[in-house]
Amino acid sequence: AAEGAKVGVVDRNEEAGRAIVEEIRRDGGTAVFVRADVSKADEVEAAAKAVADQLGTVNVLFNHAGTIIIKPFLECTLEEWNWLMAVNVTSMYLMTRAILPGMLAAGGGSIVCTSSISAVAATPQEVFYNVTKSACHMFAQSIAVEYRDQNIRCNTVAPGFVKTPHGLREVKELSALGVDMSDAAIAVQQGRLCEPEEVARAALFLASDEASFVNGTHLFVDNCFRAV
């Protein structure tokens, strides 16, 4: 919004979603909120239509919804597998399917999907989560390859451990299961916890025309996590 975009916020958390829209509007931006569970096809279709009706054709889609299951693999259930796949992977398919036709009709667009270092660096106690993020990588790459010649770009932003409620919960729960998530361990992996704004700036780059020749790639925001 600060860069001049009209923003449609789609989330099942109505209170938080409306709060961020009001913040954008107070700062002089344009934003609307639509409540939807993005793992459910009918709600996604309705939300996509509502945003387009209010703001016009969508030319940037940020598939950011995600959650995590942290527990030993043999304690994980099929129901949890299906739920995590629905939130982390199916949501990207549903939102992209809903938005892509309008992008194609308008002559192009940019899709950014939030992945994770976990797509390429497996963490114990997170088998399900690691798999969903690996799927995120291939989804984005495949969309990019299929629609490149129709002026569609699709990339992932892949952070390390981030100082958000999600990231701090992950650190806490992994520690409780015996994984070394001490400050010293994090310092070895990535120096420090990543700030949310540092991921946002990377996602903004991928969404923008500044990344016009960046397509089908994964932008790691991990401060050398993979290089150590």
GROMACS elastic network, one bead per residue, 0.5 to 0.9 nm:
[ bonds ]
;  ai    aj funct       b0    kb
    1     4     6  0.51527   500
    1     6     6  0.61417   500
    1     7     6  0.62568   500
    1    24     6  0.67530   500
    1    28     6  0.88693   500
    1    29     6  0.57880   500
    1    30     6  0.70621   500
    1    31     6  0.78107   500
    2     5     6  0.72088   500
    2    24     6  0.81637   500
    2    27     6  0.82825   500
    2    28     6  0.87062   500
    2    29     6  0.70357   500
    4    29     6  0.71586   500
    4    30     6  0.83666   500
    5    29     6  0.78677   500
    5    30     6  0.75036   500
    5    31     6  0.87135   500
    6    29     6  0.71480   500
    6    30     6  0.50271   500
    6    31     6  0.56994   500
    6    32     6  0.84041   500
    6    55     6  0.68292   500
    7    21     6  0.82564   500
    7    24     6  0.87045   500
    7    29     6  0.83834   500
    7    30     6  0.63570   500
    7    32     6  0.65320   500
    7    33     6  0.85857   500
    7    51     6  0.87460   500
    7    55     6  0.79912   500
    8    21     6  0.84162   500
    8    30     6  0.87085   500
    8    31     6  0.56282   500
    8    32     6  0.50245   500
    8    33     6  0.59339   500
    8    34     6  0.74241   500
    8    51     6  0.58539   500
    8    52     6  0.86069   500
    8    54     6  0.88437   500
    8    55     6  0.76636   500
    8    58     6  0.89425   500
    9    17     6  0.64650   500
    9    18     6  0.83276   500
    9    20     6  0.83383   500
    9    21     6  0.73082   500
    9    31     6  0.73469   500
    9    32     6  0.62137   500
    9    34     6  0.62722   500
    9    35     6  0.82541   500
    9    51     6  0.83812   500
   10    13     6  0.87723   500
   10    14     6  0.88552   500
   10    17     6  0.72941   500
   10    32     6  0.86786   500
   10    33     6  0.60649   500
   10    34     6  0.50331   500
   10    35     6  0.57026   500
   10    36     6  0.61101   500
   10    37     6  0.82123   500
   10    38     6  0.78255   500
   10    44     6  0.87290   500
   10    47     6  0.70042   500
   10    48     6  0.85724   500
   10    51     6  0.86210   500
   11    14     6  0.66486   500
   11    16     6  0.84914   500
   11    17     6  0.62799   500
   11    33     6  0.79747   500
   11    34     6  0.68830   500
   11    35     6  0.52844   500
   11    36     6  0.53833   500
   11    37     6  0.63707   500
   11    38     6  0.72214   500
   11    65     6  0.80508   500
   12    15     6  0.89348   500
   12    17     6  0.80140   500
   12    34     6  0.84883   500
   12    35     6  0.52592   500
   12    37     6  0.50124   500
   12    38     6  0.77030   500
   13    16     6  0.56818   500
   13    17     6  0.60131   500
   13    18     6  0.85904   500
   13    35     6  0.72226   500
   13    36     6  0.83886   500
   13    37     6  0.87729   500
   14    17     6  0.50295   500
   14    18     6  0.59622   500
   14    19     6  0.83886   500
   14    33     6  0.81068   500
   14    34     6  0.80282   500
   14    35     6  0.59416   500
   14    36     6  0.86779   500
   15    18     6  0.54477   500
   15    19     6  0.61997   500
   15    20     6  0.89066   500
   16    19     6  0.50114   500
   16    20     6  0.63657   500
   16    21     6  0.87236   500
   17    20     6  0.54532   500
   17    21     6  0.64024   500
   17    22     6  0.87755   500
   17    33     6  0.62462   500
   17    34     6  0.80563   500
   17    35     6  0.79154   500
   18    21     6  0.50653   500
   18    22     6  0.61558   500
   18    23     6  0.86090   500
   18    32     6  0.80542   500
   18    33     6  0.59358   500
   18    34     6  0.85545   500
   19    22     6  0.51677   500
   19    23     6  0.62410   500
   19    24     6  0.87468   500
   20    24     6  0.62263   500
   20    25     6  0.86347   500
   20    31     6  0.88232   500
   20    33     6  0.87501   500
   21    24     6  0.51128   500
   21    25     6  0.62393   500
   21    26     6  0.86350   500
   21    29     6  0.88973   500
   21    30     6  0.81527   500
   21    31     6  0.55030   500
   21    32     6  0.61198   500
   21    33     6  0.64322   500
   22    25     6  0.50311   500
   22    26     6  0.60716   500
   22    27     6  0.86095   500
   22    31     6  0.79335   500
   22    32     6  0.87263   500
   23    26     6  0.51179   500
   23    27     6  0.63599   500
   23    28     6  0.88619   500
   23    29     6  0.86596   500
   24    27     6  0.52031   500
   24    28     6  0.65609   500
   24    29     6  0.51776   500
   24    30     6  0.67314   500
   24    31     6  0.65555   500
   25    28     6  0.50309   500
   25    30     6  0.57857   500
   25    31     6  0.65723   500
   26    29     6  0.72151   500
   30    55     6  0.86865   500
   31    55     6  0.82388   500
   32    51     6  0.72285   500
   32    54     6  0.76782   500
   32    55     6  0.80749   500
   33    51     6  0.80163   500
   34    47     6  0.59507   500
   34    48     6  0.87274   500
   34    50     6  0.72022   500
   34    51     6  0.72520   500
   35    43     6  0.83431   500
   35    47     6  0.71912   500
   36    39     6  0.86097   500
   36    40     6  0.80219   500
   36    43     6  0.53586   500
   36    44     6  0.63984   500
   36    46     6  0.82658   500
   36    47     6  0.64265   500
   37    40     6  0.57766   500
   37    41     6  0.86344   500
   37    43     6  0.62934   500
   37    44     6  0.70901   500
   37    87     6  0.86104   500
   37    91     6  0.85563   500
   38    41     6  0.72494   500
   38    43     6  0.67771   500
   38    44     6  0.54561   500
   38    47     6  0.88028   500
   38    65     6  0.76217   500
   38    86     6  0.86307   500
   38    87     6  0.71418   500
   38    90     6  0.82752   500
   38    91     6  0.51083   500
   38    92     6  0.81661   500
   38    94     6  0.73115   500
   38    95     6  0.71117   500
   39    43     6  0.82443   500
   39    44     6  0.75934   500
   39    83     6  0.88309   500
   39    85     6  0.89394   500
   39    86     6  0.53012   500
   39    87     6  0.52272   500
   39    88     6  0.81961   500
   39    89     6  0.84012   500
   39    90     6  0.59720   500
   39    92     6  0.83454   500
   39    94     6  0.72738   500
   39    95     6  0.87964   500
   40    43     6  0.55807   500
   40    44     6  0.62210   500
   40    45     6  0.88174   500
   40    86     6  0.82030   500
   40    87     6  0.89520   500
   40    90     6  0.84944   500
   40    91     6  0.74988   500
   40    94     6  0.77958   500
   41    44     6  0.51521   500
   41    45     6  0.62400   500
   41    46     6  0.87003   500
   41    91     6  0.83882   500
   41    94     6  0.61504   500
   41    95     6  0.84816   500
   42    45     6  0.52861   500
   42    46     6  0.63116   500
   42    47     6  0.86355   500
   43    46     6  0.51776   500
   43    47     6  0.60482   500
   43    48     6  0.85730   500
   44    47     6  0.50528   500
   44    48     6  0.60416   500
   44    49     6  0.85492   500
   44    91     6  0.83799   500
   44    94     6  0.66423   500
   44    95     6  0.62705   500
   44    98     6  0.71902   500
   45    48     6  0.52596   500
   45    49     6  0.62946   500
   45    50     6  0.86555   500
   45    94     6  0.80102   500
   45    95     6  0.78075   500
   45    97     6  0.89028   500
   45    98     6  0.59099   500
   45    99     6  0.87926   500
   46    49     6  0.52410   500
   46    50     6  0.61527   500
   46    51     6  0.87555   500
   47    50     6  0.50135   500
   47    51     6  0.62035   500
   47    52     6  0.85869   500
   48    51     6  0.53281   500
   48    52     6  0.62338   500
   48    53     6  0.85525   500
   48    58     6  0.87682   500
   48    95     6  0.76004   500
   48    98     6  0.63127   500
   48    99     6  0.66236   500
   49    52     6  0.51683   500
   49    53     6  0.59596   500
   49    54     6  0.86182   500
   49    98     6  0.83683   500
   49    99     6  0.88072   500
   50    53     6  0.51135   500
   50    54     6  0.63052   500
   50    55     6  0.85844   500
   51    54     6  0.52629   500
   51    55     6  0.58667   500
   51    56     6  0.73358   500
   51    57     6  0.84341   500
   51    58     6  0.80646   500
   52    55     6  0.52298   500
   52    57     6  0.52825   500
   52    58     6  0.63862   500
   52   102     6  0.89944   500
   53    56     6  0.58500   500
   53    57     6  0.80546   500
   55    58     6  0.78119   500
   57    99     6  0.86301   500
   57   102     6  0.61816   500
   57   103     6  0.71629   500
   57   106     6  0.74977   500
   58    61     6  0.71268   500
   58    99     6  0.68557   500
   58   100     6  0.86483   500
   58   102     6  0.68714   500
   58   103     6  0.65091   500
   58   106     6  0.88732   500
   58   109     6  0.79149   500
   59    99     6  0.84916   500
   59   100     6  0.88132   500
   59   102     6  0.80380   500
   59   103     6  0.57137   500
   59   106     6  0.79775   500
   59   108     6  0.69978   500
   59   110     6  0.63273   500
   59   111     6  0.83319   500
   60    99     6  0.89638   500
   60   103     6  0.83627   500
   60   109     6  0.57440   500
   60   111     6  0.57670   500
   60   112     6  0.78543   500
   60   207     6  0.63483   500
   60   208     6  0.83093   500
   61    95     6  0.81689   500
   61    96     6  0.75829   500
   61    99     6  0.74823   500
   61   100     6  0.88537   500
   61   109     6  0.80921   500
   61   110     6  0.64450   500
   61   112     6  0.62558   500
   61   113     6  0.82961   500
   61   207     6  0.79715   500
   62    65     6  0.88817   500
   62   110     6  0.85062   500
   62   111     6  0.59444   500
   62   113     6  0.58936   500
   62   114     6  0.77184   500
   62   203     6  0.82348   500
   62   207     6  0.79230   500
   63    66     6  0.88385   500
   63    91     6  0.77120   500
   63    92     6  0.57566   500
   63    95     6  0.73640   500
   63    96     6  0.80885   500
   63   111     6  0.74760   500
   63   112     6  0.60739   500
   63   114     6  0.62366   500
   64    88     6  0.85813   500
   64    92     6  0.83041   500
   64   112     6  0.80840   500
   64   113     6  0.60180   500
   64   114     6  0.50514   500
   64   115     6  0.83136   500
   65    87     6  0.68415   500
   65    88     6  0.65212   500
   65    91     6  0.73570   500
   65    92     6  0.82075   500
   65   113     6  0.89172   500
   65   114     6  0.77691   500
   66    84     6  0.81806   500
   66    87     6  0.58209   500
   66    89     6  0.83866   500
   66    91     6  0.86814   500
   66   114     6  0.81296   500
   66   115     6  0.89403   500
   67    84     6  0.70782   500
   67    87     6  0.69976   500
   67    88     6  0.67204   500
   67   129     6  0.81331   500
   67   166     6  0.75306   500
   68    84     6  0.69880   500
   68    88     6  0.85531   500
   68   126     6  0.78916   500
   68   128     6  0.80544   500
   68   129     6  0.57632   500
   68   166     6  0.81825   500
   68   170     6  0.80005   500
   69    76     6  0.84269   500
   69    80     6  0.77832   500
   69    81     6  0.88538   500
   69    84     6  0.74537   500
   69   125     6  0.83677   500
   69   126     6  0.64996   500
   69   127     6  0.85240   500
   69   128     6  0.68839   500
   69   129     6  0.63784   500
   69   170     6  0.89509   500
   70    73     6  0.87868   500
   70    76     6  0.88588   500
   70   124     6  0.87591   500
   70   125     6  0.54670   500
   70   126     6  0.51825   500
   70   127     6  0.82330   500
   70   128     6  0.83340   500
   70   129     6  0.79292   500
   70   170     6  0.74802   500
   70   173     6  0.68884   500
   70   174     6  0.70100   500
   70   177     6  0.87804   500
   71    74     6  0.84305   500
   71    75     6  0.66897   500
   71    76     6  0.68061   500
   71   124     6  0.86153   500
   71   126     6  0.65228   500
   71   127     6  0.85147   500
   71   173     6  0.84979   500
   71   174     6  0.82613   500
   71   177     6  0.76519   500
   72    75     6  0.54535   500
   72    76     6  0.67509   500
   72   124     6  0.77774   500
   72   126     6  0.74504   500
   72   127     6  0.81190   500
   72   177     6  0.84568   500
   73    76     6  0.53343   500
   73    77     6  0.86511   500
   73   124     6  0.86917   500
   73   125     6  0.63544   500
   73   126     6  0.74975   500
   73   127     6  0.63026   500
   73   128     6  0.78741   500
   74    77     6  0.79699   500
   76    79     6  0.84242   500
   76    80     6  0.65496   500
   76    81     6  0.74342   500
   76   128     6  0.83528   500
   77    80     6  0.51752   500
   77    81     6  0.63522   500
   77    82     6  0.87742   500
   78    82     6  0.61911   500
   78    83     6  0.85272   500
   79    82     6  0.52250   500
   79    83     6  0.61452   500
   79    84     6  0.86779   500
   80    83     6  0.50019   500
   80    84     6  0.60561   500
   80    85     6  0.84164   500
   80   128     6  0.85503   500
   81    84     6  0.53739   500
   81    85     6  0.61063   500
   81    86     6  0.85178   500
   81   128     6  0.64630   500
   82    85     6  0.51807   500
   82    86     6  0.60685   500
   82    87     6  0.87600   500
   83    86     6  0.50795   500
   83    87     6  0.63358   500
   83    88     6  0.85979   500
   84    87     6  0.52268   500
   84    88     6  0.58674   500
   84    89     6  0.78116   500
   84   128     6  0.73511   500
   84   129     6  0.73900   500
   84   132     6  0.75297   500
   85    88     6  0.53311   500
   85    89     6  0.51723   500
   85    90     6  0.62290   500
   85    91     6  0.85064   500
   85   128     6  0.81950   500
   85   129     6  0.85443   500
   85   131     6  0.87953   500
   85   132     6  0.61813   500
   86    89     6  0.57076   500
   86    91     6  0.61686   500
   87    90     6  0.61914   500
   87    91     6  0.55301   500
   87    92     6  0.83718   500
   88    91     6  0.61532   500
   88    92     6  0.71687   500
   88   129     6  0.83923   500
   88   132     6  0.61715   500
   88   133     6  0.75268   500
   88   135     6  0.89816   500
   88   136     6  0.78456   500
   89    92     6  0.54105   500
   89    93     6  0.67089   500
   89    94     6  0.89186   500
   89   132     6  0.61960   500
   89   133     6  0.79169   500
   89   135     6  0.69292   500
   89   136     6  0.63564   500
   89   139     6  0.84528   500
   90    93     6  0.50421   500
   90    94     6  0.61076   500
   90    95     6  0.85496   500
   91    94     6  0.51171   500
   91    95     6  0.60053   500
   91    96     6  0.83108   500
   92    95     6  0.53279   500
   92    96     6  0.58750   500
   92    97     6  0.82875   500
   92   113     6  0.74644   500
   92   136     6  0.80129   500
   92   139     6  0.82980   500
   93    96     6  0.52635   500
   93    97     6  0.59218   500
   93    98     6  0.85203   500
   93   139     6  0.81284   500
   94    97     6  0.51384   500
   94    98     6  0.61622   500
   94    99     6  0.87054   500
   95    98     6  0.50807   500
   95    99     6  0.61409   500
   95   100     6  0.83230   500
   96    99     6  0.51958   500
   96   100     6  0.55329   500
   96   101     6  0.88071   500
   96   111     6  0.79446   500
   97   100     6  0.55914   500
   97   101     6  0.73428   500
   98   101     6  0.70020   500
   98   102     6  0.82329   500
   99   102     6  0.57787   500
   99   103     6  0.65986   500
  100   104     6  0.61398   500
  100   105     6  0.85957   500
  100   108     6  0.87958   500
  100   109     6  0.81911   500
  100   111     6  0.89537   500
  100   152     6  0.86411   500
  101   104     6  0.51330   500
  101   105     6  0.61747   500
  101   106     6  0.86087   500
  102   105     6  0.50778   500
  102   106     6  0.61367   500
  102   107     6  0.86694   500
  102   108     6  0.86668   500
  103   106     6  0.50857   500
  103   107     6  0.62549   500
  103   108     6  0.50931   500
  103   109     6  0.54356   500
  103   110     6  0.84857   500
  103   151     6  0.89941   500
  103   152     6  0.77431   500
  104   107     6  0.51573   500
  104   108     6  0.52803   500
  104   109     6  0.75052   500
  104   147     6  0.89207   500
  104   150     6  0.68698   500
  104   151     6  0.78465   500
  104   152     6  0.75545   500
  105   108     6  0.75226   500
  106   109     6  0.81065   500
  107   150     6  0.71306   500
  107   151     6  0.66037   500
  107   152     6  0.83217   500
  108   150     6  0.64235   500
  108   153     6  0.79905   500
  109   151     6  0.66457   500
  109   152     6  0.50138   500
  109   153     6  0.64022   500
  109   154     6  0.86361   500
  109   207     6  0.85967   500
  110   151     6  0.85378   500
  110   152     6  0.58579   500
  110   154     6  0.59154   500
  110   155     6  0.81943   500
  110   206     6  0.77204   500
  110   207     6  0.55412   500
  110   208     6  0.75335   500
  110   209     6  0.86499   500
  111   140     6  0.81248   500
  111   144     6  0.89052   500
  111   152     6  0.76443   500
  111   153     6  0.60382   500
  111   155     6  0.64546   500
  111   156     6  0.84163   500
  111   206     6  0.82299   500
  111   207     6  0.66882   500
  112   140     6  0.78754   500
  112   153     6  0.83032   500
  112   154     6  0.57570   500
  112   155     6  0.50909   500
  112   156     6  0.54442   500
  112   157     6  0.70323   500
  112   203     6  0.68251   500
  112   204     6  0.88374   500
  112   206     6  0.67097   500
  112   207     6  0.63192   500
  113   136     6  0.71475   500
  113   137     6  0.82857   500
  113   139     6  0.89696   500
  113   140     6  0.69278   500
  113   154     6  0.76612   500
  113   155     6  0.63077   500
  113   157     6  0.63553   500
  113   158     6  0.86187   500
  113   203     6  0.85245   500
  114   133     6  0.84752   500
  114   136     6  0.77618   500
  114   155     6  0.87877   500
  114   156     6  0.56249   500
  114   157     6  0.51652   500
  114   158     6  0.62133   500
  114   159     6  0.81999   500
  114   203     6  0.82293   500
  115   118     6  0.78735   500
  115   119     6  0.69161   500
  115   132     6  0.86645   500
  115   133     6  0.53521   500
  115   134     6  0.78254   500
  115   135     6  0.89537   500
  115   136     6  0.60302   500
  115   137     6  0.68064   500
  115   156     6  0.59008   500
  115   157     6  0.57467   500
  115   159     6  0.71202   500
  115   218     6  0.83553   500
  115   220     6  0.89434   500
  116   119     6  0.56424   500
  116   120     6  0.81157   500
  116   121     6  0.89542   500
  116   130     6  0.83802   500
  116   133     6  0.61523   500
  116   134     6  0.84177   500
  116   136     6  0.88899   500
  116   156     6  0.86546   500
  116   157     6  0.72756   500
  116   160     6  0.62401   500
  116   161     6  0.85064   500
  116   220     6  0.78020   500
  116   221     6  0.87233   500
  117   120     6  0.58873   500
  117   121     6  0.59092   500
  117   122     6  0.81756   500
  117   130     6  0.87320   500
  117   133     6  0.82627   500
  117   158     6  0.55598   500
  117   159     6  0.56805   500
  117   160     6  0.51351   500
  117   161     6  0.81159   500
  117   220     6  0.70871   500
  117   221     6  0.83002   500
  117   222     6  0.72187   500
  117   225     6  0.79208   500
  117   226     6  0.79888   500
  118   122     6  0.53202   500
  118   123     6  0.66909   500
  118   126     6  0.86581   500
  118   129     6  0.75371   500
  118   130     6  0.50498   500
  118   131     6  0.82096   500
  118   132     6  0.89803   500
  118   133     6  0.63715   500
  118   134     6  0.74372   500
  118   158     6  0.83433   500
  118   159     6  0.87420   500
  118   160     6  0.78277   500
  119   122     6  0.70530   500
  119   129     6  0.85550   500
  119   130     6  0.55390   500
  119   131     6  0.69341   500
  119   132     6  0.76631   500
  119   135     6  0.77596   500
  119   136     6  0.78477   500
  119   137     6  0.70934   500
  119   158     6  0.80655   500
  120   130     6  0.79433   500
  120   133     6  0.84165   500
  120   134     6  0.68621   500
  120   226     6  0.84264   500
  121   130     6  0.80124   500
  121   225     6  0.88867   500
  121   226     6  0.75134   500
  122   126     6  0.75893   500
  122   127     6  0.74844   500
  122   130     6  0.59935   500
  122   131     6  0.87796   500
  123   126     6  0.57677   500
  123   127     6  0.73837   500
  123   130     6  0.72847   500
  123   179     6  0.88154   500
  124   127     6  0.68130   500
  124   174     6  0.83836   500
  124   179     6  0.75011   500
  125   128     6  0.85708   500
  125   174     6  0.72666   500
  125   177     6  0.77627   500
  125   179     6  0.84222   500
  126   129     6  0.52469   500
  126   130     6  0.59893   500
  126   131     6  0.85994   500
  126   174     6  0.88019   500
  127   130     6  0.52097   500
  127   131     6  0.62775   500
  127   132     6  0.87976   500
  128   131     6  0.52747   500
  128   132     6  0.63811   500
  128   133     6  0.88769   500
  129   132     6  0.51865   500
  129   133     6  0.63617   500
  129   134     6  0.86907   500
  130   133     6  0.53397   500
  130   134     6  0.62666   500
  130   135     6  0.87125   500
  131   134     6  0.50997   500
  131   135     6  0.62405   500
  131   136     6  0.86792   500
  132   135     6  0.50372   500
  132   136     6  0.62910   500
  132   137     6  0.89441   500
  133   137     6  0.65097   500
  133   138     6  0.89408   500
  133   158     6  0.89459   500
  134   137     6  0.52442   500
  134   138     6  0.66844   500
  134   139     6  0.87441   500
  135   138     6  0.52536   500
  135   139     6  0.60169   500
  135   140     6  0.86466   500
  136   139     6  0.50893   500
  136   140     6  0.62523   500
  136   141     6  0.85807   500
  136   156     6  0.76949   500
  137   140     6  0.54518   500
  137   141     6  0.62253   500
  137   142     6  0.85908   500
  137   155     6  0.81092   500
  137   156     6  0.65706   500
  137   158     6  0.89860   500
  137   216     6  0.87679   500
  137   217     6  0.83166   500
  137   218     6  0.71779   500
  138   141     6  0.50078   500
  138   142     6  0.58676   500
  138   143     6  0.84575   500
  138   216     6  0.89289   500
  139   142     6  0.52214   500
  139   143     6  0.61956   500
  139   144     6  0.85725   500
  139   154     6  0.89447   500
  140   143     6  0.52634   500
  140   144     6  0.61508   500
  140   145     6  0.87076   500
  140   153     6  0.88946   500
  140   154     6  0.53788   500
  140   155     6  0.55407   500
  140   156     6  0.65137   500
  140   216     6  0.62795   500
  140   217     6  0.79663   500
  140   218     6  0.87150   500
  141   144     6  0.50878   500
  141   145     6  0.62510   500
  141   146     6  0.86964   500
  141   154     6  0.67786   500
  141   155     6  0.67995   500
  141   156     6  0.84089   500
  141   215     6  0.78875   500
  141   217     6  0.66402   500
  141   218     6  0.85401   500
  142   145     6  0.51572   500
  142   146     6  0.61422   500
  142   147     6  0.85585   500
  142   154     6  0.85339   500
  142   216     6  0.74213   500
  143   146     6  0.52143   500
  143   147     6  0.60274   500
  143   148     6  0.79994   500
  143   152     6  0.83271   500
  143   153     6  0.80417   500
  143   154     6  0.63464   500
  143   155     6  0.89395   500
  143   216     6  0.77610   500
  144   147     6  0.54391   500
  144   148     6  0.53738   500
  144   152     6  0.66902   500
  144   153     6  0.55240   500
  144   155     6  0.74146   500
  144   215     6  0.61495   500
  144   217     6  0.86764   500
  145   148     6  0.54780   500
  145   149     6  0.82909   500
  145   153     6  0.87481   500
  145   154     6  0.86687   500
  145   215     6  0.82968   500
  145   216     6  0.67992   500
  146   149     6  0.77657   500
  146   150     6  0.86764   500
  146   152     6  0.89109   500
  147   150     6  0.52700   500
  147   151     6  0.68171   500
  147   152     6  0.54699   500
  147   153     6  0.75170   500
  147   154     6  0.87675   500
  148   151     6  0.54089   500
  148   152     6  0.52483   500
  148   153     6  0.62917   500
  148   154     6  0.85588   500
  148   215     6  0.77278   500
  148   216     6  0.87684   500
  149   152     6  0.73045   500
  150   153     6  0.89956   500
  152   215     6  0.83744   500
  153   206     6  0.88070   500
  153   207     6  0.86200   500
  153   212     6  0.79994   500
  153   213     6  0.84578   500
  153   214     6  0.73817   500
  153   215     6  0.50940   500
  153   216     6  0.70208   500
  154   206     6  0.85171   500
  154   207     6  0.87941   500
  154   214     6  0.85267   500
  154   215     6  0.57242   500
  154   216     6  0.56068   500
  154   217     6  0.77731   500
  155   206     6  0.69405   500
  155   207     6  0.86122   500
  155   214     6  0.77360   500
  155   215     6  0.58510   500
  155   216     6  0.50851   500
  155   217     6  0.51636   500
  155   218     6  0.59185   500
  155   219     6  0.76850   500
  156   203     6  0.80507   500
  156   206     6  0.81598   500
  156   216     6  0.78760   500
  156   217     6  0.64973   500
  156   219     6  0.61527   500
  156   220     6  0.83490   500
  157   199     6  0.74928   500
  157   202     6  0.68587   500
  157   203     6  0.59815   500
  157   206     6  0.79814   500
  157   217     6  0.87041   500
  157   218     6  0.58383   500
  157   220     6  0.60228   500
  157   221     6  0.71457   500
  158   199     6  0.82585   500
  158   218     6  0.65335   500
  158   219     6  0.58227   500
  158   221     6  0.58650   500
  158   222     6  0.76347   500
  159   162     6  0.70939   500
  159   194     6  0.78255   500
  159   199     6  0.66064   500
  159   219     6  0.81940   500
  159   220     6  0.56125   500
  159   222     6  0.53600   500
  159   223     6  0.89884   500
  160   189     6  0.89512   500
  160   190     6  0.74363   500
  160   193     6  0.79341   500
  160   194     6  0.70021   500
  160   220     6  0.77096   500
  160   221     6  0.63142   500
  160   223     6  0.79289   500
  160   225     6  0.71417   500
  161   164     6  0.88115   500
  161   167     6  0.58675   500
  161   168     6  0.82141   500
  161   170     6  0.84034   500
  161   171     6  0.80442   500
  161   186     6  0.83393   500
  161   190     6  0.81958   500
  161   192     6  0.85112   500
  161   193     6  0.57781   500
  161   194     6  0.61513   500
  161   222     6  0.76911   500
  162   165     6  0.87356   500
  162   166     6  0.80102   500
  162   167     6  0.50874   500
  162   168     6  0.73909   500
  162   193     6  0.53914   500
  162   195     6  0.58536   500
  162   196     6  0.63068   500
  162   199     6  0.84158   500
  163   166     6  0.79179   500
  163   167     6  0.55884   500
  163   168     6  0.59818   500
  163   193     6  0.58095   500
  163   194     6  0.58660   500
  163   195     6  0.54683   500
  163   196     6  0.63586   500
  164   168     6  0.59264   500
  164   169     6  0.82840   500
  164   194     6  0.89149   500
  164   195     6  0.77793   500
  164   196     6  0.66172   500
  165   168     6  0.52347   500
  165   169     6  0.59706   500
  165   170     6  0.84950   500
  166   169     6  0.52423   500
  166   170     6  0.62222   500
  166   171     6  0.88405   500
  167   171     6  0.63227   500
  167   172     6  0.86938   500
  167   193     6  0.88855   500
  168   171     6  0.51032   500
  168   172     6  0.61980   500
  168   173     6  0.86336   500
  169   172     6  0.50764   500
  169   173     6  0.60522   500
  169   174     6  0.84190   500
  170   173     6  0.53042   500
  170   174     6  0.59755   500
  170   175     6  0.84016   500
  171   174     6  0.53307   500
  171   175     6  0.60997   500
  171   176     6  0.86862   500
  171   179     6  0.88488   500
  171   181     6  0.59973   500
  171   182     6  0.85282   500
  172   175     6  0.52046   500
  172   176     6  0.63218   500
  172   177     6  0.88982   500
  172   181     6  0.78610   500
  173   176     6  0.50255   500
  173   177     6  0.64483   500
  173   178     6  0.89357   500
  173   179     6  0.88084   500
  174   177     6  0.51265   500
  174   178     6  0.65411   500
  174   179     6  0.53155   500
  174   180     6  0.76395   500
  174   181     6  0.69794   500
  175   178     6  0.51789   500
  175   180     6  0.59583   500
  175   181     6  0.56047   500
  175   182     6  0.78019   500
  176   179     6  0.73564   500
  177   180     6  0.89870   500
  178   181     6  0.86064   500
  179   182     6  0.88655   500
  180   184     6  0.88880   500
  180   185     6  0.63665   500
  180   186     6  0.85663   500
  181   184     6  0.78501   500
  181   185     6  0.56956   500
  181   186     6  0.62086   500
  182   185     6  0.51222   500
  182   186     6  0.62786   500
  182   187     6  0.84626   500
  183   186     6  0.51727   500
  183   187     6  0.60009   500
  183   188     6  0.87189   500
  183   191     6  0.89700   500
  183   192     6  0.76080   500
  183   193     6  0.88726   500
  184   188     6  0.64119   500
  184   189     6  0.88179   500
  184   191     6  0.87174   500
  185   188     6  0.52156   500
  185   189     6  0.63693   500
  185   190     6  0.87283   500
  185   191     6  0.88449   500
  186   189     6  0.50046   500
  186   190     6  0.58707   500
  186   191     6  0.62277   500
  186   192     6  0.60034   500
  186   193     6  0.72179   500
  187   190     6  0.55300   500
  187   192     6  0.52549   500
  187   193     6  0.82441   500
  188   191     6  0.59121   500
  188   192     6  0.84972   500
  188   225     6  0.82488   500
  188   228     6  0.76328   500
  189   192     6  0.81833   500
  189   222     6  0.86186   500
  189   223     6  0.82405   500
  189   224     6  0.73059   500
  189   226     6  0.80907   500
  189   227     6  0.88743   500
  189   228     6  0.66138   500
  190   193     6  0.72917   500
  190   194     6  0.83334   500
  190   222     6  0.60811   500
  190   223     6  0.50605   500
  190   224     6  0.57934   500
  190   226     6  0.86672   500
  190   228     6  0.82177   500
  191   194     6  0.88425   500
  191   223     6  0.68394   500
  191   224     6  0.82090   500
  191   225     6  0.84349   500
  192   223     6  0.84417   500
  194   197     6  0.84524   500
  194   198     6  0.68105   500
  194   199     6  0.77576   500
  194   221     6  0.80445   500
  194   222     6  0.75129   500
  194   223     6  0.83231   500
  195   198     6  0.54323   500
  195   199     6  0.71395   500
  196   199     6  0.53973   500
  196   200     6  0.63376   500
  196   201     6  0.88946   500
  197   201     6  0.61703   500
  197   202     6  0.86961   500
  198   201     6  0.54085   500
  198   202     6  0.66444   500
  198   203     6  0.89176   500
  198   221     6  0.76126   500
  199   202     6  0.52053   500
  199   203     6  0.62692   500
  199   204     6  0.86048   500
  199   221     6  0.64069   500
  200   203     6  0.50756   500
  200   204     6  0.60457   500
  200   205     6  0.86379   500
  201   205     6  0.62655   500
  201   206     6  0.88113   500
  202   205     6  0.51589   500
  202   206     6  0.64777   500
  202   207     6  0.87358   500
  202   219     6  0.74522   500
  202   220     6  0.87120   500
  202   221     6  0.74318   500
  203   206     6  0.51820   500
  203   207     6  0.61848   500
  203   208     6  0.86422   500
  203   219     6  0.84945   500
  204   207     6  0.50390   500
  204   208     6  0.60791   500
  205   208     6  0.52189   500
  205   209     6  0.78139   500
  205   210     6  0.63292   500
  205   211     6  0.61344   500
  206   209     6  0.79066   500
  206   210     6  0.75593   500
  206   211     6  0.54284   500
  206   212     6  0.83110   500
  206   214     6  0.73337   500
  206   215     6  0.86333   500
  206   219     6  0.83512   500
  207   210     6  0.82257   500
  207   211     6  0.71850   500
  207   212     6  0.89403   500
  208   211     6  0.58742   500
  208   212     6  0.73736   500
  209   213     6  0.86502   500
  210   213     6  0.83196   500
  210   214     6  0.88351   500
  211   214     6  0.51064   500
  211   215     6  0.80929   500
  212   215     6  0.78602   500
  214   217     6  0.68299   500
  215   218     6  0.88032   500
  220   223     6  0.82620   500
  220   224     6  0.89274   500
  220   225     6  0.89931   500
  220   226     6  0.88925   500
  221   224     6  0.84880   500
  221   225     6  0.88434   500
  222   225     6  0.52758   500
  222   226     6  0.75514   500
  223   226     6  0.83874   500
  223   227     6  0.86409   500
  224   228     6  0.60611   500
  225   228     6  0.57580   500
